[in-house]
Amino acid sequence: MEYEQVVRERRSIRGFQKKPVPKALVREVLEIAMRAPTSLNTQPWNFYVVAGDVLDKIRKGNVERNVAGVPDSREFRMGPGYEGPHRERQIEIAKQLFAVMGIERHDKEARMDWVLRGFRQFDAPVSIVVTYDKSIQGSDIAPFDCGGVVNCIVNTAWSKGLGCVINSQGIMQSPVVREHAKIPDDQVIQTCIAMGWPDDEFPANSVVSNRKSVDEAATFLGFDD
């Protein structure tokens, strides 16, 4: 696929086929994605790639603790809630997803089922847990660089026929993730990426998010035209 085609056509995938992803293919995706730009070539990222029984144990523990009301323990904090246009865009994509899934506003059971899917990392066959070294915790550059490599992972995966969704719900209970993914204490868990073969019959996979225009986002200065 051409680069522009990948970027324009990629979308978040929240429904996956019950079909394993070969380890060799995930390795190939990571190898390509790790060419992402990184400040002074520091490459702060590390990946804990889980599947099968290991991922199932993380799913189970994450769901059980969240449903029981255990406060989340995300190590890379979300910060204050979104307001203004950021909140409006957040609501807009939720409305799009709920509409295609047939989830009514008053349907608490269906809405909770959707939340639980997030806790289960959308039942994807693979999860890539992204971490960086605790020795550089507090640096804005390390998580910035990790965000860059995550972008490259999801785009590279799409070019190989795989779908992904970046999903911090799946790592809300960090002790569970640490235990089963064998993540040492010298790592900060930033986020995870659910990955697998897209299920074309899953309604939410058809949703394409709206993006603001270049005129809204960019200010051009010093050009002749």
Secondary structure, DSSP 8 states (H G I E B T S, - for coil): --HHHHHHH------B-S----HHHHHHHHHHHTTS--GGG---EEEEEEEHHHHHHHHHHHHHHHHTT-----SS---S---HHHHHHHHHHHHHHHHHHT--TT-HHHHHHHHHHHHTGGG-SEEEEEEEEGGGTT-SHHHHHHHHHHHHHHHHHHHTT-EEEE-GGGGSSHHHHHHHHT--TTEEEEEEEEEE-B-TT-GGGG-------HHHH----S---
